[in-house]
Each structure stands twice: as structure tokens, then as C-alpha cells.
């Protein structure tokens, strides 16, 4: 990541985030203060739901901007989702998680944006209906010979150590909370990223998953990882998964403390949406 540029853009986004929240909470603004969002919008608003039920809004703009969406069940809205892209850099490809949105439900929304010159943009009040959760295979790995696994033993595990965290909002605990809308993100650890977790007691494990986070510019994507058990045996490297394909990897071992190490990635603020270790069916 280009740090001098990032510092400049972070200042843009700091102003933008304050301005966007103020705009989202205001029901009226004069034409001289707010410009129609259509002036910078270069794609339709797209609302999607992935196989894990995570809802997102995507839109592209013809300029670099910091954007947010205000949404809710009525035209009073009430919920704000911001696209700060980690450090808050302005960009043209926007993706916002709609935390708490329910697949199949209809919501009112308005999108706001701010550019480097301090111009504020706002869309008209409109509505969207989220699609239902798409049908998926029994096994997210895509391999027909993969046996169905049991419980995720890593959910709720104690995080012993991480290579780094971008901020408290991106802590290692996010990788073991069972929530696909939260992420552990490092402060630029790249291929040196790791997270070590304690399952609480020795457990029999039959397989693992590492669901990578990815930033809008393609960085922060983990492609391969290993798992070290109790500071000894190393399993892998395995291919990292993503929300649409978790890539279950068979790994048979007994252990309590597991360290997931990134082996290869696209660099930057690598991390994970979830790391998982599975018991056998009925185990």
C-alpha cells in the first residue's frame, strides 16, 4: 500500500465519514449543499446475499469518493453502513455490508458520498428487496468425496496471539465469533500474518477452513495457509476459502492450540473472516 497517498486519502475519508453520517441523519438539505449522487454514479446499486446469508450493497462511481448507505424498514431509515475500506481511503468501487438485513425483506435506502473537494452527494430515497439465500451444495468445498463434518470447534475459542490488528474493530476475536459480517484484519502483515487460538481442551479435529478477507482493490486475499498444532506438527499448506467457497481441508489431528499461518497472499492487510476447526460428525 502506498502510505503517502493513504495518509492524504485518510484525511479525505475522516471528513467524509463525519459528513456522510450528518447527511444520513438529516432529512432535508438545500440544493446548494448536496449534489445528486447520480452525477458520480457509474453503475446501478446492486444488493446481494451470499450463501452464508451476508447482505451487501455494491456500486461504482466515476470519481474517488467515500460512500455510505442509510437504510431501514421505513423512510426514517435508522441504520448506517459505511464503506471506509479499512483506512478510509476514497475509491471508486464501493462495497458495504448490510449488517442485520434479512434476506427476502424490503428496505428503504439512501446512498451518500463525499469527494476530496468536500462535495457531498446524495441519492433519492428508494427501496430494495434482498434476494433469498442462494441454494448451496451440502459441502461448501465442492469435493463430492468430502465427508460431512461436525461442529466448528474454533467458534468461541480464545485468541492467544495474532501477528497484528488494524484496529480494535478488526480484532482476532472476529475470526472465531461465527459471524460472517465481521473480520480479523492485520496492519499490513501480508504473508507474515498469523492467528493462534486455544480450543480450551485437547480436541479431535478432522478438518480446517480459513475464510479469507479481501479488500476492494484485490489486496489482503490469502491464497494458502498452514495450521500448526500445539507448537509441533504442521499441516498444509491448504487453499484458503472465501464466503462463496469455504474450501474445507481434511486434516486429522488431536490438539488444543492451533496456529493458522498465511503462506501466500496478495499482500497488505491480510486476515480472516473466520478460521475453523471441525469435529467429526456426531463428535
N, C-alpha and C positions, 0 to 999 in steps of 0.2 A: 504493500500500500504506500502510495506517495504521501508522506507525512506532511510536507509543507502545504500541499493542496488540501489535505484533510483538515489541517488547522483552520484554514480560511473557510472551508465549507462548513465546519462545525459551528463557526460564528454565525453563518447564514442560518443554519438549522436551529440554533439556540433562539434566535429572534423568531424564526418561522414557527417553532413549536409553541411559543407563547402566543404569537399572533393567531395561529390556527385554532388554538383552544379558545381564545377570546372570540374568534369569528364563529366557532361552532356553538358557543353558548349564547350568541346574540341572534335574535330572530329577525332583526332588521338592520340594514346598513344602507347608506346613501350610495348612489351610483358612482360618485367620485372616489369612494373609498375602496370599493370591491369591484373587480372585473369578472365578467362571466368566465367560468372555468373552461367553457368551450373554446376560448381564444388560445389555450395552450394544450387542449386535449387532442391527442392524435390516435386514440383507439377507444372503442366502446368500453364502458365499465363491464367487467366480467366477474361474476360471482360463482365460485366453485366450492365443492365439497369433496375431499379426498376419501379414500377407503377407510380412514380412521375417524371420519366424521369432523375433520378440521375444516372450517369455513374460511375462505379468503376472498378479498377483492383485489383485482388487478386492473391497472390502467397505465397507459404510456402518455407522456407529454412531449411536446416539441421543444421544450427547454428544460434545463435542470431546475428542479423545484423540490421542496419538502412538502409532502402531502399528508392529509389525514381524512378520515371519514367519520362523520357523526351519524349515528343510526339508532333506531329504536322501533318499538311496536306501534307508536303513534307519531304524529308530526311534531311532537315535542322532543323527539329523538331521545337523548339522555345518555348514550354510550359513545365514547370516542376511541377510535383505533388510529394510531399514528404509524407512519412509515418512516422511521428515523434511520433505518439501515445501519444499525449499531451505533456508530459515532455521530449519526445525524447528518450525514452528507447529503446534499441536494443531488438528485439524479433524475433520469427520465423514464425509468422502468419501475413502477411502484407496485408493491405487494403488501397488503395489510391483513393480519389475522383478525377475524371477527370472533373474538373470544366470547363464548356464551350463546352465539347464534345457533338456532336449531334447524337442522336440515328439513326442508319442506315448508318452513314458515315464511311469511311475508313481512317485510320490514320497510319503514320509511328511511331515506338517507339523503345526505348532502355531502359532497366532497369539497374540501378546501385545499388551497395550495399557496405557497409563497416562494418568490424567486429571490435572487441575490440582490436585486434593487429594492427589495421591500414591498413589491407589489403583491396585493392579496387577490386571490382568485376564488370564486365560489360557484358551485353548480346549483341548478334549480332543485328544489325539493322534489324527490321522485321516490319510487318504490322498487324493491327487488324481491324475488322469491327464490330462496335457496333450493337447489336440487336435492333430491334424496341421496343418501349414502349409496355410492355405486356398489353393485354386486362384486364380490371378490371370490377368489378360489379359497378352498379350505386352508391351503398352505400359502402364505404370502411369499414364500421363497420361489415358487414357480416350479420346483422339482417334484415330480409325481412320486418319487421314491422316498420323500421325506416323511417320517412318521409324525403324527400329531404329538405335540409336546404338552407338558403340564404347565403349572403356574410359573409366572415370572418371579424368580427368587430375588431379583435385584430391585424390584419395586419396594420403596421404603427403606432400602439399605442405607447404612451410614457411609457418607463420603469421607474417606480418610485423607486423601490428598488429591490435588489437581495441579497441572503444570502452571496454570494461571487462570484468572477470570477477567472478563472485560469490565464487569462491574457487579455489584451485589445483585442486580436484577438478572444476571446471567450466570448464577452460581452453579456449582456442580450438582447441588440437590435437584436442579431442574431435570437432570438426566436420569433420575431414579424416582420421579414423582408420578409416573404413569400418565402424564398429561402431554399429549402431542402438540399442544399450543405453547409450551414453554421449552427453553433451550439452555443448555450449558454452552457458553462461548468463551474462548480464551482471548487473551490480549496479544494476539499475533503469534501464538505458539507454533502454528504451521505443522510441519511433520514431527515436531517435538512434543506435541500435545499428549497428555495422558490424564486418566482419571482412575483413582484407586478406591474401591468400595469394599465394605465389610458386610457380609451377609448375616452376621450375628452369631452364627454357629456353622460348623462344617456341614456342607450340603452336597448331595449327589447331583451333578449337572450333566445334561445330555446335549446342550447346545447353547449358542450365544447369538446375539444380534447387536449391531452398532448402527443406530439410525442417525445418519449424518445430518448436520445443519448445512445450509447452503445460502450464501448471500446473492443478491440480485445480479451482481456482476460476475458470478461464477466462481468466486473465491470461496474459501472456507469449506470446500467439499472434501471430505475424507473418502478415499477410494479403497484403502486397505488398512487393516488393524491387526494387532495380536492381543492375546489375553495371557497374562502371567498369573499363575495360581500359587498363592501363599509364598511368593518370592522365589519360586523354583521353576517348575515346568512351564514352558511357553507353548501356546497353541496358536496356530495360524502361520502365515498371515491369511486372513479371510477378507472377502469383499464386503465393504460397508454397504448397508442398505439405505433406503430413503423412505419417505412416507408411503409411496405407491408400491414399493417392493422391499420388504424388510430384510430379505436375504438371510434367512435362518441358516446358521452354520453348525453342523454337527461337531460337538467336542465333548468327549466323555471324560469326566474327572470328578474327584471329590476335593472340595476346598472351601475356604471361608473368605479369604481376602483376594479379590480379583483386581488386577490392574489392566485396563484397556489402554493400549498404546497405539497412536496413529503412526502408521508406517509410511504411507504416501497420501498426498493430498494436493489440492490446488493452492495451498498456502493461505496465509492470512489468519483470520480469527476462527480457526477450526474449533470443533466441538461436537456435541451430540444433542439430538432431541431426546433420545432415550438410549441407554445401554441396558442389555437384558441378559439374564442367565436363566435357563429353563430347567425345571424338574422334569422327570419322566411322567408320562400320562398316569394320573392317579397317584403320583408320588407326593 
